[in-house]
């Protein structure tokens, strides 16, 4: 049973393969007060079985103000 303070948000993101190619990707982001230093992200790439990542909360906070990733030229 989830705590009433657990935050779960489903969103559609864009997976960028190159400047000309992107793919919509459904994901679920979850924060639980019982594990306050991480954010869990579940990606659903064309199936019901998610690919789950556990991200440091500071890393996620740092990504809110700037783009991240590699630029292919």
C-alpha positions as CSV (number, residue, x, y, z in Angstrom):
1,X,0.0,0.0,0.0
2,X,1.4,3.4,-1.0
3,X,1.8,6.2,1.5
4,X,-0.4,9.2,0.8
5,X,2.8,11.2,0.4
6,X,4.1,9.1,-2.5
7,X,4.2,11.0,-5.8
8,X,3.6,9.1,-9.0
9,X,3.4,10.9,-12.4
10,X,3.0,9.3,-15.9
11,X,4.4,11.3,-18.7
12,X,5.3,11.0,-22.4
13,X,8.9,11.9,-23.1
14,X,10.9,12.1,-26.3
15,X,13.9,9.8,-26.8
16,X,16.2,11.6,-29.1
17,X,18.2,9.4,-31.5
18,X,19.6,12.3,-33.7
19,X,18.6,15.7,-34.8
20,X,16.2,14.2,-37.3
21,X,14.9,11.2,-35.3
22,X,12.9,11.0,-32.0
23,X,10.6,8.5,-30.5
24,X,7.8,9.1,-28.0
25,X,8.4,7.1,-24.9
26,X,5.9,6.5,-22.1
27,X,7.3,6.7,-18.6
28,X,6.4,6.7,-14.9
29,X,8.3,8.8,-12.4
30,X,7.9,8.0,-8.7
31,X,9.1,9.5,-5.5
32,X,8.6,7.8,-2.1
33,X,9.3,9.5,1.2
34,X,10.5,6.1,2.6
35,X,13.5,6.4,0.2
36,X,14.0,10.2,0.0
37,X,17.2,10.4,-1.9
38,X,16.1,8.7,-5.1
39,X,13.6,9.1,-7.9
40,X,12.5,5.9,-9.7
41,X,11.8,6.1,-13.4
42,X,10.1,3.3,-15.3
43,X,10.2,3.4,-19.1
44,X,7.8,1.4,-21.3
45,X,9.5,0.8,-24.7
46,X,6.7,-0.8,-26.8
47,X,5.7,-3.4,-24.0
48,X,4.0,-3.7,-20.7
49,X,7.3,-4.7,-19.0
50,X,9.1,-1.5,-17.9
51,X,12.8,-0.8,-17.9
52,X,13.4,0.7,-14.4
53,X,16.0,3.2,-13.4
54,X,16.8,4.5,-9.9
55,X,18.2,8.1,-10.1
56,X,19.7,10.2,-7.4
57,X,17.4,13.0,-6.4
58,X,20.2,15.6,-6.8
59,X,20.9,14.4,-10.4
60,X,17.2,14.8,-11.3
61,X,17.1,18.3,-9.7
62,X,20.2,19.3,-11.7
63,X,18.5,18.3,-15.0
64,X,15.5,20.5,-14.5
65,X,17.4,23.7,-15.5
66,X,19.5,22.5,-18.5
67,X,19.5,19.9,-21.2
68,X,21.4,16.7,-20.7
69,X,22.9,13.9,-22.8
70,X,25.4,13.6,-25.6
71,X,25.2,15.7,-28.7
72,X,26.0,13.8,-31.9
73,X,27.5,15.9,-34.7
